[in-house]
Amino acid sequence: MPGTCSTAPGPDREIDLSARPRSKTRAAWLTLLGGSFGLHRFWRHGLRDAWGWLHLLATLTGLAGLQRLDAFGIDDAQAAWMLPLGGLSFAAAMLATILTGLTPDERWDAHHNAGRSGGTPPSGWGAVLAVIAALLIGTTVLMSSIAFGLQRWFEVQAEADQPTPQRISVPR
């Protein structure tokens, strides 16, 4: 097929050499804003990427858990496992933003723009700001997910250790 390169990473992927080069800054911001929905994976690898679909599934599960938490309260058992799953997916997207933003420009071009004419300009402050935002947001979400999960685990353990209250009959 003219205009494509079959030496791209992966056995069945082809890169369209006529397409514009992929910008590292654009990839970092796409990962920051839509990474929890797998948009960064779909943009890089196409709709057949299993990891992108896994991001989407985990995030939607977390959002459903948030809805259940709002509807049924903190004691809902399903929300207790759904929320941390969504939080971990979000934290993984923030980690992917950090890794994307900190990738050296030469390595980014060699991996994502191989064979394309006219490489990308240096990423500059755009990628750095995306990394800073990902550090702030990702740390907050990850710590909140861990705290919520551990709190629910300890509550379940404490409830299991308590003896059931028995009724005491008082003589009249």
N, C-alpha and C positions, 0 to 999 in steps of 0.2 A: 504494500500500500504506500503510495508516494506521500511524503511529508510526515511519516511517522517513524518512530524509532522503537525497535523491538528489544533493545538492550536495557530497557528501563527495569527498575527493581521489580521483582515478582515475575512469575512465569507467564501470566496472561494479560499483563498490562502493557499498554502502548501510550507513548507520549506524543501528543500532537505538537510537532515542532513549529507550526505556524501560530500557535497560541502565545499570548503574552507571557513573559516570565512571571513566576510566582514570587511575590514579595514576602519577605520574612516578617515585616511589620504588619502587613495585612493578615498574615497567618496568625500572628500572635494576638491581634485584636479579635479576630474571628474565633480563636480558641477561648479567649477570655469571655467574650459575650455569648457565644453559642456552643461552647465546648461541652457543656453538660448535656446538651441534646445531640452531641455527636457531629455537629456541623463541620468541625475542623477535620474529622476523619473522612467525611463524605467529600469535602472539598479536595482533599489530597488524594484519596484512594478510590472514590466513586461509591455508588450506592450498594455495592456488594461487600463492603467492609463490615465484617462481623463485630469489630470493636465499636464502630459507630452505632450500630443497632443496640449493642449492649449498653452503651452510654445512655441512649434514648430510653431504653426499657427501665434502667435503674432510676433515671431522673423522673420518669412518669410514675414509677412506683413510689418514690419519695413524695411527689406532689399528691398522689392519692392518699398517702399516709398523713400528710399535712391536713388534707380535707377531712379524713377520719378523726384526727385529733381535734379539729374544730367542732365536728359534729357530735362525737361521743365522749370527748374528754381525755384526760391523761391516762386513764386506766384501760384504754382500749388496747388489747393484746396485739392486734394486727398493726396498729399504728406504731407500736413499740419496735417492730422490726423493719417496717417500711421506711420510716423517717431516716434512720442511720444509713440505710442503703442509698437513698437519694443524696444524703449529705456526703457520703464517700464518693459517689459519682461526681458530684460537684467539685470536691477537693481534688479528685484525679484530673479533672479538666483544668483546674488551676495549676496543678503540677505540670501538665502538658504545656500550658501557657509559659511557665517559667523555663522549661526545657527548650521550647521553640524560640523564645526571646533571647536566650543565652547561647544559642547555637552560633558559632562563628559564621560570618557572612560567606566566606569561601566554602565552608563545608555545606552550608544551606544551598548555595548555587550548584555545587557539585552533585548534590543528592536530588534536588527538586527542579533544577533548571539545566540539567545535563543535555548538551546538544542544541540548546536554544541559542539563537543569536542575541547579542546584547544582554548581558547579565543584569541583575538588579542593582540599583544604586545602594550605597551603604545604608543600613537600617536606621542608624542614628537614634534619636531620643524616643521615637515612637514605640519601638520595641522595648526600650528600657522602662517607659511609663507603663506599658502593659504588664511587664514583669513585676513592677512595684505594686500595681493594683492587684495582681494575682496573689502576691505574697500576703497582702492585707486581707483580702476577701477569703482566700483559701485557708489561711490559718484560723480565721474566725469560724468558718463553717466546719472545718475538721475538728477543732476543739469542742464546738457545740455538739457535734454528732457523737464524739467520744463521751462527753459528759452526759448527754441524754441516754445513750446506750448503757453506760455504767450505772447511772442512777436507777434506771428501770431494772437492771440485773440485780443490784443490791436490794431494791424493794421487793422483788420476787423472792430472793433468798431470805430476807427478813420475815416475809409473810409465811414462808414454808417452815421456818424454825419456831414460830410462835405456836404454842398450844391453843387449841380452840377453847374459847371461854365456855365453862360449864355453868349451868344454872345451880345456884345454891338455894336450897329450900330452908326457909326460916320457920322454926316451930311457932305456932300461934298460941 
